[in-house]
Amino acid sequence: MRILIKNLFIGALPLLLGFAAGYLFTRTLSSCGSMVGPLFAAKCHGRVLQYQIRFQTLGTALGCVIVAVIGMVRELRARRAVQSRASSQGDSP
């Protein structure tokens, strides 16, 4: 059960980072109308959505890189453990 939860968390990490990046972008940005005025607010809203999508994409890509590094480290640790067990069993007889 612990392994399942660990793998689910690692698999969901890119999605969580993408949502977090989009949320942080919307929290840090003030409204479009206050930035450019009421005349250009409609154009600004579309541009803000494009930037939010880019931030979410970058957050997801960062999450994928982090998951790849975590997977590589876990695989190397497992491989070293198997090699050390094989070498210790080979020395004992």
VOKE-647353 format. One record per atom (N, C-alpha, C, O): z, x, y; residue in one letter. Coordinates in steps of 0.1 Angstrom, whole numbers, plus 5000, padded with zeros to 4 digits. Atoms other than C-alpha are relative to their C-alpha. Layout:
N
ZXYa
...
This chain:
93
500050084988m
500050005000m
500050095013m
499350065022m
500049914988r
500850295024r
498750065003r
498350085014r
501449944998i
497450455018i
499149905006i
498249935014i
500950104994l
495750125025l
500249985015l
499349975023l
499750024986i
497550075058i
499550125008i
499050115019i
500449884993k
496850435068k
498550005002k
498050045012k
501450004999n
493150405060n
499549895009n
498549905016n
500450114991l
492850065078l
500250045015l
499450015023l
499849954987f
494450225109f
499050105004f
498550105016f
501049904997i
492050515108i
498749945002i
497949985011i
501250074999g
489150285103g
499949925013g
498849905019g
500050094988a
490150065132a
500250085013a
500150025024a
499849924988l
490750355156l
498950005010l
499149995022l
501150014990p
487250355172p
500049875007p
499749875019p
500050134994l
487449985178l
501149995010l
501049945021l
498850004991l
490950015193l
499850085013l
500150045024l
500349914988l
489850305216l
498949945009l
499049955021l
501150074992g
486750105227g
500649895008g
500349885020g
499450114993f
488849805236f
501050065011f
501050005022f
499149944990a
491450025254a
499250065012a
499750045023a
500849954989a
488750195274a
499449895009a
499549905022a
500550114992g
487249865285g
501149935008g
501049895020g
498850064993y
490749725294y
500450095011y
500750045022y
499649914989l
491650035314l
499050005011l
499450015023l
501050014989f
488350015333f
500249885008f
500249895021f
499950124992t
488949655343t
501450005007t
501549945018t
498749994993r
492649725352r
500050095012r
500650065022r
500049914988t
491850015375t
499049965010t
499150015022t
501050044990l
488849855392l
500549885008l
500949785002l
499750124992s
489549615421s
498849914999s
497849954993s
501150105001s
487349315426s
498750055007s
498850135016s
501349964994c
483649355435c
499949955014c
499450025023c
500150054987g
483949135465g
500750085010g
500350095022g
499349924990s
486549345481s
499450145002s
499650205012s
500649874998m
484549665475m
498749995008m
498550085017m
501350004994v
481049555487v
499849885010v
498849875017v
500150124992g
481749225505g
499449894993g
498849904982g
500550125007p
480748875497p
498549994998p
498049924989p
501450015000l
477048925503l
499450074987l
498550014981l
500549935011f
476549175475f
500849994987f
500650064978f
499150015012a
479249065451a
499349964987a
499750004977a
500750045012a
476848905427a
499350114993a
499350134981a
500749885006k
474849225422k
501150104995k
500950164984k
498949915004c
478149425420c
500549964986c
500950044978c
499550055013h
479349205391h
499250054988h
499850094978h
500949965011g
476349285369g
500250154998g
500250204987g
499949865001r
476749655377r
501450044994r
501550134985r
498749985005v
480449645369v
500049974985v
500650054977v
500050035014l
479749485335l
499250114993l
499650154982l
500749895006q
477249765328q
500950124998q
500950194988q
499149895001y
479850025336y
501149984990y
501550074983y
499050035010q
482449845315q
499550024986q
500250074977q
500649985013i
480049845285i
499950154997i
500150194986i
500149865002r
479450215290r
501450074997r
501550154988r
498749955003f
483150285291f
500549974986f
501050054979f
499750045014q
483650085259q
499350084990q
499850124979q
500849925010t
480850275242t
500550144999t
500650204989t
499449875000l
482350605253l
501350014993l
501650104986l
498750015007g
485750505240g
499849994985g
500550054978g
500350015014t
484250405207t
499550134994t
499850174983t
500549875005a
482350735204a
501150104999a
501150184990a
498849915001l
485550925212l
500849974988l
501350064981l
499350045012g
487250725185g
499450044987g
500050094978g
500749955012c
484550815160c
500250154998c
500350194987c
499849855001v
484951185168v
501450034995v
501650114987v
498649985004i
488751155164i
500149974985i
500850044978i
499950045014v
488350975131v
499350114991v
499850134980v
500749905007a
485851235119a
500950134998a
500950194988a
499149895001v
488251515127v
501249974991v
501650064983v
498950045009i
491151335110i
499650004986i
500350054977i
500550005014g
489051275079g
499750144995g
500050174983g
500349865005m
487951645078m
501350074997m
501450144987m
498749935003v
491551765081v
500749944987v
501250024979v
499450055012r
492751525054r
499350054988r
499950084977r
500749955011e
489951635031e
500350144997e
500450184986e
499649865002l
490752005037l
501450014994l
501650104985l
498749995005r
494351945030r
500149964985r
500750024977r
500150045014a
493551754998a
499450114991a
499850134980a
500749905007r
491152024987r
500950124997r
500950184986r
499149895002r
493752294993r
501149974990r
501550064982r
499050045009a
496352104974a
499550014985a
500250054976a
500649995013v
494052074944v
499850144996v
500050184984v
500249865004q
493152444945q
501350074998q
501450154989q
498749945002s
496852544948s
500649964986s
501250044979s
499550055013r
497752324918r
499250074988r
499850114978r
500849935010a
494852474898a
500350144998a
500450194987a
499749865001s
495752824906s
501450024995s
501750124987s
498749985006s
499452774898s
500049964985s
500850024978s
500150035014q
498552614865q
499350114992q
499650144981q
500749885007g
496252904857g
500850124999g
500650204989g
499149885000d
498953164864d
501149984989d
501550084984d
498850025009s
501653004842s
499750034985s
500750074979s
500149975014p
500153034807p
499850144997p
499650184985p
